[in-house]
Amino acid sequence: MNVKRLGSRLTIIAVALESARFARADRYEATIVVRSAGTLARVADDGTPESALVQGGGLVTGLSYGVLNWLDIGGEVAVHVTTHATYDTATLQVLGGMQTGELSRTTQLAHVRAGATLRLGVRWVPTLYIGIGAGGRHRSAAQLRTERGVFAPDGQDSAITPDVLGTLRLGLDRRLTRRWSLGICAGATAYYGVTGTPGVQLLEANMSFAYTWYPNW
């Protein structure tokens, strides 16, 4: 009986030491991740009180470093593209006069952001990310469709404008090996136009693929 108890205790200690070894490694990990994103965006525009809900997609790449066992810091680069947004009622200036009709255009978003990721767990790793950043938003030239035809509203040409943004993201990673991980996450990003461009709110669902190494080892 004593031998069995001793064997059980040694097994428990070995498992604890193995878990602790992985947990300690988190502090020194550098990780590069690639995420593919499906998105749903609420896009506001000039001359209309309504917002359009549009689908889209994107790609995110990031690099992070574990400063604590449970905390990473890092940076990301993201690009998102939306489908055509349509607004049923918009009033804009056309050739110096006001016209009301259906407004349509597309939006593309590119930005960089810095943030922190709270990490819990060993092989299954829940995550919470908070980040802030800046970038550019490209809006295609607007088209205003009225009973008289299709017009290009004054001052609504294709343009790139600056944004600041904030991101919140929840995820779950699965550590496959010491180096490779797969993950899923869902997040929300709010874009604010620095020059007064109407805002964008973006929801995204991501699948990620990550590689980890230990630069200080």
C-alpha positions as CSV (number, residue, x, y, z in Angstrom):
1,M,0.0,0.0,0.0
2,N,2.8,2.4,0.9
3,V,4.5,1.7,-2.5
4,K,1.3,2.4,-4.3
5,R,0.8,5.7,-2.5
6,L,4.4,6.7,-3.1
7,G,4.0,5.9,-6.8
8,S,0.8,8.0,-7.0
9,R,2.5,10.9,-5.2
10,L,5.5,10.8,-7.6
11,T,3.1,10.8,-10.6
12,I,1.3,13.9,-9.2
13,I,4.6,15.6,-8.6
14,A,5.8,14.8,-12.2
15,V,2.6,16.1,-13.7
16,A,2.9,19.3,-11.7
17,L,6.5,19.8,-12.6
18,E,5.7,19.3,-16.3
19,S,2.9,21.9,-16.1
20,A,5.1,24.3,-14.3
21,R,7.8,23.9,-16.9
22,F,5.4,24.9,-19.7
23,A,4.0,27.8,-17.6
24,R,7.4,29.2,-16.9
25,A,8.2,29.2,-20.6
26,D,5.4,31.6,-21.3
27,R,7.4,34.4,-19.8
28,Y,10.0,34.2,-22.5
29,E,8.1,33.2,-25.5
30,A,8.1,35.1,-28.7
31,T,5.2,34.3,-31.0
32,I,4.3,35.2,-34.6
33,V,0.6,34.7,-35.5
34,V,-1.4,34.8,-38.7
35,R,-5.2,35.2,-38.4
36,S,-7.9,35.0,-41.1
37,A,-11.0,37.0,-40.3
38,G,-14.6,37.0,-41.3
39,T,-16.2,40.4,-40.4
40,L,-19.4,42.2,-40.0
41,A,-19.1,46.0,-40.1
42,R,-21.4,48.9,-39.3
43,V,-20.4,51.7,-41.5
44,A,-21.7,55.3,-41.2
45,D,-21.4,57.7,-44.1
46,D,-22.0,61.4,-45.0
47,G,-25.4,62.8,-45.7
48,T,-27.4,60.0,-44.1
49,P,-28.5,59.2,-40.5
50,E,-28.5,55.5,-41.0
51,S,-25.6,53.0,-40.9
52,A,-25.1,50.1,-43.2
53,L,-24.3,46.5,-42.1
54,V,-21.8,44.9,-44.5
55,Q,-19.9,41.7,-44.5
56,G,-16.2,41.4,-45.3
57,G,-13.0,39.7,-44.6
58,G,-9.4,40.4,-43.5
59,L,-6.0,39.2,-42.6
60,V,-4.1,40.0,-39.4
61,T,-0.4,39.3,-38.6
62,G,1.2,39.9,-35.2
63,L,4.3,39.5,-33.1
64,S,4.3,39.3,-29.3
65,Y,6.6,38.5,-26.4
66,G,5.8,37.1,-23.0
67,V,6.8,39.6,-20.3
68,L,5.1,37.5,-17.6
69,N,3.8,34.0,-17.5
70,W,0.3,35.3,-18.0
71,L,0.9,38.5,-20.1
72,D,2.1,39.1,-23.6
73,I,2.7,42.5,-25.3
74,G,3.1,43.0,-29.0
75,G,2.0,44.6,-32.3
76,E,-0.2,43.7,-35.1
77,V,-0.9,44.7,-38.7
78,A,-4.4,44.2,-40.0
79,V,-6.2,44.7,-43.3
80,H,-10.0,44.4,-43.7
81,V,-12.2,44.8,-46.8
82,T,-16.0,45.3,-46.8
83,T,-18.6,44.5,-49.4
84,H,-20.6,47.3,-51.1
85,A,-22.5,49.4,-48.5
86,T,-25.9,50.9,-49.5
87,Y,-27.9,53.7,-47.8
88,D,-31.5,54.0,-48.8
89,T,-31.8,57.7,-48.1
90,A,-28.9,60.2,-48.3
91,T,-28.9,63.9,-49.1
92,L,-25.7,65.3,-50.6
93,Q,-24.6,68.1,-52.8
94,V,-24.4,67.5,-56.5
95,L,-23.1,70.2,-58.8
96,G,-23.9,72.8,-56.2
97,G,-27.5,71.7,-55.5
98,M,-28.9,69.2,-53.0
99,Q,-30.0,65.8,-54.2
100,T,-31.6,62.9,-52.3
101,G,-31.3,59.3,-53.2
102,E,-29.6,55.9,-52.6
103,L,-25.9,56.2,-51.6
104,S,-23.4,53.4,-52.2
105,R,-19.7,52.9,-51.7
106,T,-17.1,50.4,-50.4
107,T,-14.6,50.7,-47.5
108,Q,-11.2,49.2,-46.9
109,L,-9.3,49.5,-43.6
110,A,-5.6,49.0,-42.8
111,H,-4.0,49.7,-39.5
112,V,-1.3,48.9,-37.0
113,R,-1.9,48.5,-33.3
114,A,-0.1,47.7,-30.1
115,G,-1.7,45.8,-27.2
116,A,-1.5,43.3,-24.3
117,T,-2.8,39.8,-24.1
118,L,-3.8,38.1,-20.9
119,R,-3.1,34.4,-21.1
120,L,-4.4,31.7,-18.8
121,G,-3.9,27.9,-19.0
122,V,-1.2,25.6,-20.4
123,R,-2.4,23.5,-23.3
124,W,-5.8,25.1,-23.6
125,V,-5.2,28.8,-23.3
126,P,-8.0,31.4,-22.9
127,T,-6.9,34.8,-24.0
128,L,-8.1,38.4,-23.6
129,Y,-6.6,41.1,-25.8
130,I,-6.8,44.9,-25.5
131,G,-5.2,47.1,-28.1
132,I,-5.0,50.6,-29.6
133,G,-3.8,51.8,-32.9
134,A,-3.9,54.0,-35.9
135,G,-4.3,53.5,-39.7
136,G,-5.9,54.6,-42.9
137,R,-9.4,54.1,-44.3
138,H,-10.0,54.0,-48.1
139,R,-13.5,54.8,-49.2
140,S,-14.4,54.4,-52.9
141,A,-16.0,57.3,-54.8
142,A,-19.6,57.7,-53.7
143,Q,-22.5,57.1,-56.1
144,L,-25.9,58.7,-55.5
145,R,-28.8,57.1,-57.4
146,T,-31.9,59.3,-57.8
147,E,-34.9,59.3,-60.0
148,R,-33.0,61.5,-62.4
149,G,-30.0,59.1,-62.7
150,V,-26.7,58.3,-61.0
151,F,-24.5,61.1,-59.8
152,A,-21.1,61.6,-58.2
153,P,-21.7,63.8,-55.1
154,D,-19.5,66.8,-54.6
155,G,-16.5,66.2,-52.3
156,Q,-17.1,62.4,-52.1
157,D,-14.4,61.2,-54.4
158,S,-12.2,58.2,-53.6
159,A,-9.9,59.1,-50.7
160,I,-7.8,57.7,-47.8
161,T,-8.4,59.2,-44.4
162,P,-6.7,58.6,-41.0
163,D,-8.3,56.7,-38.1
164,V,-7.6,55.9,-34.5
165,L,-9.0,52.7,-33.1
166,G,-9.5,50.5,-30.1
167,T,-9.8,46.7,-30.1
168,L,-11.1,44.1,-27.6
169,R,-10.8,40.4,-28.4
170,L,-11.5,37.1,-26.6
171,G,-10.0,33.8,-27.7
172,L,-9.0,30.2,-27.1
173,D,-5.7,28.8,-28.2
174,R,-4.7,25.1,-28.4
175,R,-1.1,24.4,-27.9
176,L,-0.3,21.5,-30.2
177,T,3.4,21.3,-29.6
178,R,6.1,23.4,-27.9
179,R,6.2,25.5,-31.1
180,W,2.8,25.4,-32.9
181,S,-0.6,26.5,-31.8
182,L,-4.1,26.9,-33.4
183,G,-6.7,29.3,-32.1
184,I,-10.1,30.9,-32.5
185,C,-11.2,34.3,-31.3
186,A,-13.9,36.9,-31.6
187,G,-13.3,40.6,-31.4
188,A,-14.6,44.1,-31.8
189,T,-12.8,47.2,-33.1
190,A,-14.1,50.8,-33.2
191,Y,-12.6,53.2,-35.7
192,Y,-12.8,57.0,-35.2
193,G,-12.1,59.3,-38.1
194,V,-9.4,61.8,-37.2
195,T,-10.6,64.3,-39.8
196,G,-14.3,63.8,-39.1
197,T,-14.9,60.8,-41.3
198,P,-18.0,58.9,-40.0
199,G,-17.1,56.0,-37.7
200,V,-16.9,52.2,-38.3
201,Q,-17.6,49.5,-35.8
202,L,-16.2,46.1,-36.8
203,L,-17.0,42.6,-35.4
204,E,-14.7,39.8,-36.4
205,A,-14.3,36.0,-36.0
206,N,-10.8,34.7,-36.4
207,M,-9.0,31.5,-36.9
208,S,-5.3,31.7,-36.1
209,F,-2.1,29.8,-36.7
210,A,1.0,30.6,-34.5
211,Y,4.6,29.7,-34.2
212,T,6.5,30.2,-30.9
213,W,10.2,30.3,-30.1
214,Y,12.4,31.3,-27.2
215,P,14.9,34.0,-28.1
216,N,16.5,34.2,-24.7
217,W,17.1,30.4,-24.4
